[in-house]
Structure formats: structure tokens, C-alpha cells
Amino acid sequence: MVSSEAVPYAKTGGLADVTGALPLELAKLGHDVILLLPHYRCLGESGRPFRPVCRLHVPTPQGPVDTLIEEDVISVGEDDCRMRVWTIRNSAFFDRPGLYQDCGIDYPDNLDRFAFFCRATIEVIAHLRTACGWNTQVLHLHDWQTALCAVYLKTVCQDRQEVQGVRTVLTLHNVGYQGLFPREQFEKTGLPPSLFTPTGLEYYGMVNLLKGGIEFADYVTTVSPTYAREILTPEFGFGLEGVLHNHADRLLGILNGIDIDRWNPETDSYLPAQYSVVDRSGKLRCKQALQREFYLPESSAPLLGVIARLTSQKGLDLVAAIIPQLMAMDLQLVMLGTGEPELEAKFQVLQAHFPHRIGLRIGFDEGLAHRIEGGADIFLMPSRYEPCGLSQLYSLRYGTVPIVRKTGGLADTVLPLTAQAGRATGFHVEADTAEALLAVLRQAVAVYQDRSVWDQLIEAGMTTDVSWARSAKAYDRLFISLVRGEQPHRSF
């Protein structure tokens, strides 16, 4: 499992949650898993111990670089299983304040950094086979930062005996992020110029690492069945819909899950009171505490929660547009996030105008995110596109009814009230408009007054399986099919 981030080591977004949890579930299924990460500066703050494993010579366009590989070992499950986490040290590339950027600006040498990471991954595979007798059967890659691994295995490394037979799976977490670089930087990949073509890594005159991964991986997955269909269209494919169409026979959508131990209202230490689907009395105490934390009056009116990047992609401009109408209703709103300066400023003005109705925290706070999930009645997620989304899964687990845009994984994970009675878990917003969002919010507030229906929504959500267990089994079937040389069964 190769990723540019994973909890608890390094995180900028949902990718880290996925790659921190999925390998553990695969290990529980009996796989011998090694998670491979860059050794960022922040790993020293993770509280995890690392020990040296070996030194490898990693080829680069400037010559071999002596590289230290270090290891952490994680206990998995109750059978004394263990999973190894190996990190690749290169202080010049990874000992920095941020993972990909500093002060909001991408590092100019990101292509060098992640090309090195991918070349080091190939050397790790070779070392495991020659020095440890450990054959890598599947290399699971995540996003553009690791996509070159698939390219190297099929091109410049295809004749290396020690890396033969490795099958590659590339998971696309968000096709909007592709690893685009000027064509002048192509030589930094160490690949021959013959690969800078429309069937290789060339993309409208630029280098596109994600495109290269899609072209050369044995299989491509993405994080929900609906998103797998959406990325075949111009609206969601971000220019790669044609490439994805060409490989649609090896594209599979597998829903993400969440870490149900870390996100568990029965044991969550961030909450002022714990609760369960059987006894939800603690949720009311969580709501009251959340109202106090945001200096809002304690009220039985529905409390809406938002935890998101404050961007138009997340549909937060639509929320801002309907605040006057929302404030005319009997409800409260609490928000946590950071993002576009214009939206941050707009919500700060709105909060100042409605200080007893809107609570706002600019930034991110893990504990507060848990308390919003635990204390809110409704979770608002009107994203314009959302490959999978995790917050709506947290909301289901915490009995906080989600209102989501009908897109990507949001459509796959939230069953709308129009569904069969007793099975619905939330509400869908069909259109990408402020009017559609407002109409669904009005419907939800009306339904909130009918406690029998609302309780059904809560109970259906809290009993939904949002764990990684089911998703890990889908990956397990895919991996086994690839190793056996069989055609995997597609889920859509």
C-alpha cells in the first residue's frame, strides 16, 4: 500500500483516513501488508517509534541516492497480527513544514519529490524479494503522488527480474487532482521521451502523472460506484474522461468506509457524553454542550452542523446565499472549516450579523469535529461533486441526519426519505442550486417536528454498516482476481 499520507502519521485530507484504515482491514483478512510512506518531518510528531530497516540506492536522473528505510509495527485485531509501516527518508525532499506545499503554495520540486518516492518504492519491492524472500503480489497505489510506480514497472523496470509479476491497482480519490507539471520537467521522471505522448504521460502539452498511472496500472478503482460513472463524463472527468473511457473495462467503484473505533459515539472521548442507538440521551447533552461552546442559546430547535473546506466545490457558497432565509426559520447553524478567503470573510460577516444563531470556527480542530458530529441534529453537505465523502458516514454513525447533494459517494451512502419507510437515512438535494438546497432544508426542518419519523432516520443511520470491513472484502476480491489472472467482477 503506497500513499503520500496516512493517519496517524501525516494528513491533509480524507486520503490519509483511507490509507490509515484500509490496510489494517486487509491485514485482518489475512493479507501481509506493508504500508509505504515518505518520512515527512511531521512523522516525528506522530508519537510512533521508527527503527532503521535497511539502506537502499535509489536511482535518480542525477545518479543513485543512498536512502534509509525505517519501520513502525502496528498490532492488528485480536490475533496478535502485525502490519508493517515503512518510511522512505530523504531530508532534502521530505523534511519540510508541509506535505505538498507551504503557506498555500505548492513546492516547486513536487515532481522530483514524488518521482523519487515512486523510484524508492520500486527499490523496496526489489529489496523485499532479494533480501527478505517476500514477493509483492499487489502494489496498491493512491492518487497522482504514487502513480509513477505503475509506469516504472511497465517501462524502465519491466526487465528487472526482482520486480516481475507485481500487479498494480491505482485508486483515484479525486480526479480533480492530477499531478500536472510543465513539459520541461518531464526528464525529472527518468522516463524516455517516447512516453511523453497522448498514450503516455502527455496531456495538452503538460506532464500528467495521474494520466500515466491510469494508462499503465493493471486496474483502476475509485471511491464509490456513482463517482466511477461520473468521471466518465466531461462534468466530473476534469479532462481525463476520454482516458478513463478507454480503460472503463478495468475501472471499479468501491465505497470507502470509516474507522468505527475512532468514530464511535459510545466511546468517543471528545464528546461530553457518550450515547448509543439504544440509549441516545447523551446526544441531547452533546447538543447543549455544543451550543454553549459556540455561545448559542440552548434551544430545542434543529441544530445544523457543517464541517468542510469553505469552497464552492463543497457548495458552501450556496449555504451562504440562503442564510437570510435560514435565519427566518427556527434553527441554528454551527460551522467548522477553512478555505477560500472570500467565503471565510462572508461567513464571518454573517456570523457577526446573527451571533445568536450562527456559530463559526475558522480552522480545523479534530475534537470539535467530533463534537459537531455528536451534537448537531442535521449535517449539511451540499457538495457540487464528492468522490465518496467521509463526513456523511460519521454523521450516520452519530445519529446526525445528513442532507447531501445527490452526487458521487453521497448518493451511494445516504438513502433519501423518498425511499422505503424505515430504511431512509437522510435527504438528497437533486439540483446544484440555492433554491433546491433551501427546499430540502425546509423539508428536513418540517420532518424534524415529527419525532417518530425523525427517530426512524436516526436509527436507520446508526445501524448502517459504515465500517471498512465490507469495502476491504471488495478490495480483497479484486486483489485475488488480479493475482490469479482473472477478470474482476465489476460493481456497476
C-alpha positions as CSV (number, residue, x, y, z in Angstrom):
1,M,0.0,0.0,0.0
2,V,1.7,3.2,-1.2
3,S,0.4,6.6,-0.2
4,S,1.7,10.1,0.2
5,E,-0.2,10.3,3.6
6,A,-1.9,8.2,6.2
7,V,-3.2,8.6,9.7
8,P,-1.7,8.8,12.3
9,Y,1.5,9.7,10.5
10,A,0.6,12.5,8.1
11,K,-2.6,14.0,7.0
12,T,-4.0,16.8,4.8
13,G,-7.4,15.2,3.9
14,G,-9.6,12.2,3.5
15,L,-6.8,10.2,1.7
16,A,-5.0,9.8,5.0
17,D,-8.1,8.4,6.7
18,V,-8.5,5.9,3.9
19,T,-4.9,4.7,3.8
20,G,-4.6,4.7,7.6
21,A,-7.6,2.3,7.9
22,L,-7.9,0.2,4.8
23,P,-4.5,-1.6,5.2
24,L,-5.4,-2.6,8.7
25,E,-8.7,-4.2,7.5
26,L,-6.8,-6.0,4.8
27,A,-4.4,-7.3,7.4
28,K,-7.4,-8.6,9.4
29,L,-8.4,-10.5,6.3
30,G,-5.1,-12.3,6.3
31,H,-3.0,-10.2,3.9
32,D,0.6,-9.5,4.8
33,V,0.5,-5.7,4.3
34,I,3.3,-3.2,4.2
35,L,2.2,0.5,4.1
36,L,4.8,2.7,2.5
37,L,5.1,6.5,3.2
38,P,7.5,9.3,2.8
39,H,9.3,10.2,6.0
40,Y,7.9,13.7,6.5
41,R,9.0,16.0,9.3
42,C,5.6,15.5,11.0
43,L,6.2,11.8,11.5
44,G,8.3,12.8,14.4
45,E,5.1,14.3,16.0
46,S,3.0,11.1,15.4
47,G,4.2,9.5,18.6
48,R,5.1,6.3,16.7
49,P,8.5,4.7,17.1
50,F,10.6,4.0,13.9
51,R,13.7,1.8,13.6
52,P,16.1,1.5,10.7
53,V,15.5,-1.4,8.4
54,C,18.0,-1.0,5.6
55,R,19.6,1.4,3.2
56,L,18.8,1.4,-0.5
57,H,20.4,3.0,-3.5
58,V,17.5,4.8,-5.3
59,P,18.2,5.7,-9.0
60,T,17.5,9.3,-10.0
61,P,18.4,11.3,-13.1
62,Q,21.3,12.8,-11.1
63,G,22.6,9.4,-10.0
64,P,21.9,6.9,-7.2
65,V,20.8,8.3,-3.8
66,D,21.6,6.5,-0.6
67,T,18.2,6.2,1.2
68,L,17.3,5.0,4.7
69,I,14.2,2.8,5.1
70,E,12.6,2.8,8.6
71,E,9.9,0.8,10.1
72,D,7.0,1.0,12.6
73,V,4.9,-2.0,13.5
74,I,1.2,-1.8,14.3
75,S,-0.8,-4.5,16.1
76,V,-3.9,-5.5,14.2
77,G,-7.0,-7.2,15.6
78,E,-7.1,-9.7,18.5
79,D,-4.9,-12.4,16.9
80,D,-1.6,-10.8,17.5
81,C,-1.3,-9.9,13.8
82,R,1.0,-7.1,12.9
83,M,1.2,-4.7,10.0
84,R,4.5,-3.0,9.0
85,V,4.7,0.7,8.1
86,W,7.9,1.5,6.1
87,T,9.0,5.1,5.5
88,I,11.4,6.5,3.0
89,R,13.8,9.1,4.3
90,N,15.2,11.9,2.2
91,S,15.6,15.0,4.2
92,A,16.0,17.3,1.2
93,F,12.6,16.2,-0.2
94,F,10.5,15.4,2.9
95,D,11.9,17.3,5.9
96,R,9.6,20.3,5.4
97,P,6.8,22.1,7.1
98,G,4.1,20.8,4.8
99,L,3.5,17.7,2.8
100,Y,2.8,19.2,-0.6
101,Q,3.0,23.0,-0.1
102,D,4.0,25.8,2.3
103,C,1.7,28.7,3.0
104,G,-0.7,27.6,0.4
105,I,1.9,27.4,-2.4
106,D,2.9,24.1,-4.0
107,Y,6.6,23.1,-3.6
108,P,8.2,23.8,-7.0
109,D,10.0,20.4,-6.9
110,N,7.0,18.2,-6.2
111,L,7.7,16.2,-9.4
112,D,11.2,15.5,-8.2
113,R,9.9,14.6,-4.7
114,F,7.3,12.1,-5.7
115,A,9.2,10.7,-8.7
116,F,11.9,9.9,-6.1
117,F,9.2,8.3,-3.8
118,C,8.0,6.1,-6.6
119,R,11.5,5.0,-7.6
120,A,12.2,4.2,-4.0
121,T,9.1,2.1,-3.8
122,I,10.4,0.0,-6.7
123,E,13.7,-0.5,-4.9
124,V,11.8,-1.5,-1.8
125,I,9.9,-4.2,-3.8
126,A,13.2,-5.4,-5.2
127,H,14.8,-5.5,-1.7
128,L,11.9,-7.4,-0.2
129,R,12.2,-10.1,-2.8
130,T,16.0,-10.4,-2.9
131,A,16.9,-9.9,0.7
132,C,13.7,-11.0,2.5
133,G,12.2,-13.6,0.2
134,W,8.9,-11.5,0.4
135,N,7.2,-11.3,-3.0
136,T,5.0,-8.3,-3.6
137,Q,1.9,-9.6,-5.4
138,V,-0.1,-6.4,-5.4
139,L,1.0,-2.8,-5.3
140,H,-1.9,-0.6,-4.3
141,L,-1.3,3.0,-5.3
142,H,-3.2,6.1,-4.3
143,D,-3.6,9.3,-6.4
144,W,-1.1,11.1,-8.5
145,Q,1.8,11.1,-6.0
146,T,2.2,7.3,-6.4
147,A,1.0,6.9,-10.0
148,L,4.6,6.7,-11.5
149,C,5.1,3.4,-9.7
150,A,2.7,1.8,-12.3
151,V,4.6,3.5,-15.1
152,Y,8.0,2.4,-13.9
153,L,7.0,-1.2,-13.5
154,K,5.7,-1.4,-17.1
155,T,8.5,0.5,-18.8
156,V,12.0,1.2,-17.4
157,C,11.8,-1.6,-14.9
158,Q,10.0,-4.2,-16.9
159,D,13.1,-6.3,-17.4
160,R,14.1,-6.4,-13.8
161,Q,13.6,-9.9,-12.5
162,E,13.2,-8.8,-8.9
163,V,10.1,-6.8,-9.6
164,Q,8.4,-9.2,-12.1
165,G,4.8,-10.3,-11.6
166,V,3.7,-7.3,-9.4
167,R,0.1,-6.3,-10.2
168,T,-0.8,-2.7,-9.7
169,V,-4.1,-1.1,-8.6
170,L,-4.4,2.7,-8.7
171,T,-7.2,4.3,-6.6
172,L,-8.4,7.7,-7.7
173,H,-9.6,9.6,-4.6
174,N,-10.3,12.8,-6.6
175,V,-9.7,13.1,-10.3
176,G,-9.6,16.9,-9.9
177,Y,-6.0,16.5,-8.6
178,Q,-3.8,15.1,-11.3
179,G,-0.2,16.0,-10.7
180,L,0.3,18.4,-13.6
181,F,3.7,19.8,-14.4
182,P,5.4,21.7,-17.3
183,R,6.7,19.6,-20.2
184,E,10.2,20.9,-19.4
185,Q,10.1,18.8,-16.2
186,F,9.4,15.5,-17.9
187,E,13.0,14.4,-17.8
188,K,12.8,14.5,-14.0
189,T,10.7,11.4,-14.1
190,G,13.6,9.4,-15.5
191,L,11.4,8.1,-18.3
192,P,12.3,8.0,-22.0
193,P,11.0,10.8,-24.2
194,S,8.9,8.2,-26.1
195,L,6.5,8.2,-23.2
196,F,5.7,11.9,-23.5
197,T,2.8,11.2,-25.9
198,P,-1.0,11.2,-25.8
199,T,-0.9,7.4,-25.0
200,G,1.6,8.1,-22.2
201,L,2.0,11.0,-19.8
202,E,1.4,13.9,-22.1
203,Y,-1.7,16.0,-21.5
204,Y,-2.2,19.1,-23.6
205,G,1.5,19.8,-23.7
206,M,2.0,19.1,-19.9
207,V,3.1,16.2,-17.8
208,N,0.2,14.4,-16.1
209,L,1.2,11.8,-13.6
210,L,-2.3,10.6,-12.8
211,K,-2.9,10.0,-16.5
212,G,0.2,8.0,-16.7
213,G,-0.9,5.9,-13.7
214,I,-4.3,5.2,-15.4
215,E,-2.6,4.2,-18.6
216,F,-0.2,1.8,-17.0
217,A,-2.0,0.4,-13.9
218,D,-3.4,-3.1,-14.2
219,Y,-6.6,-1.9,-12.6
220,V,-8.1,1.4,-11.6
221,T,-10.5,1.9,-8.7
222,T,-12.3,4.9,-7.3
223,V,-14.0,5.5,-4.1
224,S,-17.7,5.0,-5.0
225,P,-19.7,3.3,-7.7
226,T,-21.5,6.6,-8.6
227,Y,-18.3,8.5,-8.9
228,A,-16.9,5.7,-11.2
229,R,-19.7,6.5,-13.6
230,E,-19.5,10.3,-13.1
231,I,-15.8,10.5,-14.0
232,L,-16.6,9.1,-17.5
233,T,-18.4,12.4,-18.2
234,P,-16.9,15.9,-19.0
235,E,-18.6,17.4,-15.9
236,F,-16.6,15.2,-13.5
237,G,-13.7,13.8,-15.5
238,F,-11.6,17.0,-15.4
239,G,-10.3,16.3,-18.9
240,L,-9.5,12.7,-18.2
241,E,-12.9,11.3,-19.2
242,G,-11.6,10.1,-22.5
243,V,-8.7,8.3,-21.0
244,L,-11.0,6.7,-18.4
245,H,-13.4,5.7,-21.1
246,N,-10.6,3.8,-22.8
247,H,-10.0,1.8,-19.7
248,A,-13.6,1.5,-18.5
249,D,-13.3,-2.3,-18.6
250,R,-10.8,-2.1,-15.8
251,L,-12.4,0.6,-13.7
252,L,-14.2,-0.3,-10.5
253,G,-16.0,1.8,-7.8
254,I,-15.6,0.6,-4.2
255,L,-17.1,2.7,-1.4
256,N,-14.9,4.0,1.3
257,G,-15.6,3.2,4.9
258,I,-14.6,4.8,8.2
259,D,-12.6,3.8,11.3
260,I,-15.6,2.8,13.5
261,D,-13.3,2.5,16.6
262,R,-12.1,6.1,16.2
263,W,-15.6,7.4,15.3
264,N,-17.8,5.7,17.9
265,P,-20.3,7.7,19.9
266,E,-20.3,5.0,22.6
267,T,-16.6,5.5,23.4
268,D,-15.7,8.9,21.9
269,S,-13.6,10.7,24.4
270,Y,-14.0,14.0,22.5
271,L,-17.7,14.0,23.4
272,P,-19.1,15.5,26.7
273,A,-21.4,12.5,26.9
274,Q,-21.4,9.1,25.1
275,Y,-24.5,7.5,23.7
276,S,-25.7,4.6,21.5
277,V,-28.5,3.8,19.2
278,V,-30.3,2.1,22.1
279,D,-29.8,5.0,24.6
280,R,-29.5,8.3,22.8
281,S,-29.9,10.5,25.9
282,G,-26.3,11.6,25.7
283,K,-26.8,13.1,22.3
284,L,-29.0,15.8,23.9
285,R,-26.2,16.7,26.3
286,C,-23.8,16.8,23.4
287,K,-26.1,19.3,21.6
288,Q,-26.4,21.5,24.7
289,A,-22.6,21.5,25.2
290,L,-22.1,22.3,21.5
291,Q,-24.5,25.3,21.8
292,R,-22.5,26.5,24.8
293,E,-19.2,26.0,23.0
294,F,-20.4,28.3,20.2
295,Y,-22.1,30.8,22.5
296,L,-25.5,29.9,21.2
297,P,-28.6,29.8,23.4
298,E,-29.7,26.3,24.4
299,S,-32.7,25.6,22.2
300,S,-34.7,22.6,21.1
301,A,-34.7,23.9,17.5
302,P,-32.8,21.8,15.0
303,L,-29.0,22.4,15.1
304,L,-27.3,22.2,11.7
305,G,-23.7,21.2,11.5
306,V,-21.1,21.9,8.7
307,I,-17.5,20.6,8.7
308,A,-15.9,21.3,5.4
309,R,-13.4,23.2,3.3
310,L,-15.1,26.6,2.7
311,T,-15.1,26.3,-1.0
312,S,-17.6,26.5,-3.8
313,Q,-16.8,22.8,-4.7
314,K,-18.3,21.9,-1.3
315,G,-21.4,24.0,-2.1
316,L,-20.7,26.4,0.7
317,D,-21.4,29.4,-1.5
318,L,-25.0,28.0,-1.8
319,V,-25.2,27.9,2.0
320,A,-24.1,31.5,2.3
321,A,-26.6,32.5,-0.3
322,I,-29.6,31.2,1.7
323,I,-28.5,32.3,5.2
324,P,-31.2,35.1,5.3
325,Q,-33.9,32.6,4.6
326,L,-32.5,30.1,7.1
327,M,-32.4,32.7,9.8
328,A,-36.1,33.3,9.2
329,M,-36.6,29.6,10.3
330,D,-36.4,28.2,13.8
331,L,-32.9,26.7,13.6
332,Q,-29.2,27.2,14.5
333,L,-26.1,26.6,12.5
334,V,-22.5,25.7,13.6
335,M,-19.6,25.6,11.1
336,L,-16.0,24.5,11.2
337,G,-13.7,24.9,8.3
338,T,-11.2,26.9,6.4
339,G,-10.9,27.6,2.7
340,E,-11.4,30.4,0.1
341,P,-10.7,33.8,1.7
342,E,-13.8,35.3,0.2
343,L,-16.1,32.6,1.7
344,E,-14.3,32.8,5.0
345,A,-15.0,36.5,5.1
346,K,-18.6,36.1,4.0
347,F,-19.4,33.7,6.8
348,Q,-17.6,35.9,9.3
349,V,-19.8,38.8,8.3
350,L,-22.9,36.5,8.5
351,Q,-22.0,35.2,11.9
352,A,-21.4,38.7,13.2
353,H,-24.9,39.6,11.9
354,F,-26.6,36.6,13.5
355,P,-24.4,35.9,16.6
356,H,-27.1,34.0,18.5
357,R,-28.0,31.8,15.5
358,I,-24.7,31.0,13.8
359,G,-21.5,29.6,15.4
360,L,-18.3,29.8,13.3
361,R,-14.8,28.5,13.8
362,I,-12.3,29.2,11.0
363,G,-9.6,26.4,11.0
364,F,-9.7,22.8,11.9
365,D,-10.0,21.1,15.2
366,E,-10.3,17.3,15.4
367,G,-12.0,17.3,18.8
368,L,-14.5,19.9,17.7
369,A,-15.3,17.9,14.5
370,H,-16.3,15.0,16.7
371,R,-18.4,17.3,19.0
372,I,-20.2,18.8,16.0
373,E,-21.0,15.3,14.7
374,G,-22.2,14.3,18.2
375,G,-24.2,17.5,19.0
376,A,-25.8,18.5,15.7
377,D,-29.2,17.2,14.7
378,I,-28.6,17.7,10.9
379,F,-25.4,17.5,8.9
380,L,-25.2,19.7,5.8
381,M,-23.0,18.5,2.9
382,P,-24.2,20.1,-0.4
383,S,-21.0,19.4,-2.4
384,R,-21.1,20.0,-6.2
385,Y,-19.1,16.8,-6.5
386,E,-17.9,14.4,-3.9
387,P,-16.0,11.2,-4.9
388,C,-17.0,9.5,-1.7
389,G,-17.1,11.8,1.3
390,L,-16.5,10.7,4.9
391,S,-18.3,13.3,7.0
392,Q,-21.7,11.9,6.0
393,L,-20.6,8.4,7.2
394,Y,-19.5,9.9,10.5
395,S,-22.9,11.6,10.7
396,L,-24.8,8.3,10.1
397,R,-22.8,6.7,12.9
398,Y,-23.5,9.6,15.3
399,G,-27.2,9.8,14.6
400,T,-26.9,13.2,12.9
401,V,-29.2,13.1,9.9
402,P,-27.3,14.1,6.7
403,I,-28.6,16.4,3.9
404,V,-26.3,15.7,0.9
405,R,-26.1,16.6,-2.7
406,K,-27.1,13.6,-4.9
407,T,-23.6,13.1,-6.3
408,G,-20.7,10.6,-6.0
409,G,-20.4,8.7,-2.8
410,L,-23.0,10.9,-1.1
411,A,-25.7,9.4,-3.4
412,D,-24.4,5.9,-2.6
413,T,-24.3,6.2,1.1
414,V,-27.3,8.3,2.1
415,L,-30.7,6.7,1.4
416,P,-33.2,9.6,0.9
417,L,-36.5,9.9,2.7
418,T,-38.3,9.1,-0.5
419,A,-37.1,5.5,-0.1
420,Q,-38.9,2.7,1.6
421,A,-40.2,3.7,5.0
422,G,-37.8,2.7,7.8
423,R,-34.8,2.4,5.5
424,A,-34.2,6.1,4.8
425,T,-31.2,7.7,6.5
426,G,-31.3,11.3,5.2
427,F,-32.1,13.7,2.4
428,H,-30.9,14.3,-1.2
429,V,-30.5,17.6,-2.8
430,E,-31.1,16.9,-6.5
431,A,-30.1,20.2,-8.2
432,D,-27.0,22.3,-7.8
433,T,-28.9,25.5,-6.8
434,A,-29.5,27.5,-3.7
435,E,-33.3,27.1,-4.2
436,A,-33.1,23.3,-4.3
437,L,-30.9,23.3,-1.1
438,L,-33.3,25.6,0.7
439,A,-36.3,23.5,-0.3
440,V,-34.7,20.3,1.2
441,L,-33.7,22.1,4.3
442,R,-37.3,23.3,4.8
443,Q,-38.5,19.7,4.3
444,A,-36.0,18.4,6.8
445,V,-37.0,21.0,9.4
446,A,-40.6,20.0,9.0
447,V,-39.8,16.3,9.3
448,Y,-37.7,17.1,12.4
449,Q,-41.0,18.1,14.2
450,D,-42.3,14.5,13.6
451,R,-40.3,12.7,16.2
452,S,-41.4,9.2,15.1
453,V,-40.1,9.7,11.5
454,W,-37.0,11.5,12.7
455,D,-36.2,8.8,15.1
456,Q,-36.5,6.3,12.3
457,L,-34.0,8.3,10.3
458,I,-31.6,8.3,13.2
459,E,-31.9,4.6,14.0
460,A,-31.5,3.6,10.3
461,G,-28.4,5.7,10.0
462,M,-26.8,4.5,13.3
463,T,-27.4,0.8,12.3
464,T,-25.9,1.3,8.8
465,D,-22.6,-0.6,8.2
466,V,-20.2,2.2,7.5
467,S,-17.1,0.3,8.5
468,W,-14.2,-0.7,6.3
469,A,-15.0,-4.4,6.6
470,R,-17.3,-4.6,3.6
471,S,-15.1,-2.4,1.4
472,A,-11.9,-4.3,2.4
473,K,-13.6,-7.5,1.2
474,A,-14.3,-5.9,-2.1
475,Y,-10.6,-5.0,-2.5
476,D,-9.7,-8.5,-1.3
477,R,-11.7,-10.0,-4.1
478,L,-10.2,-7.6,-6.6
479,F,-6.6,-8.4,-5.5
480,I,-7.2,-12.1,-5.6
481,S,-8.7,-11.9,-9.1
482,L,-5.7,-10.0,-10.3
483,V,-3.1,-12.3,-8.8
484,R,-5.0,-15.3,-10.3
485,G,-5.1,-13.6,-13.7
486,E,-8.9,-13.5,-13.7
487,Q,-11.2,-10.7,-14.8
488,P,-12.5,-9.0,-11.7
489,H,-16.3,-8.6,-11.3
490,R,-17.4,-5.0,-11.8
491,S,-19.8,-3.5,-9.4
492,F,-21.5,-1.1,-11.9
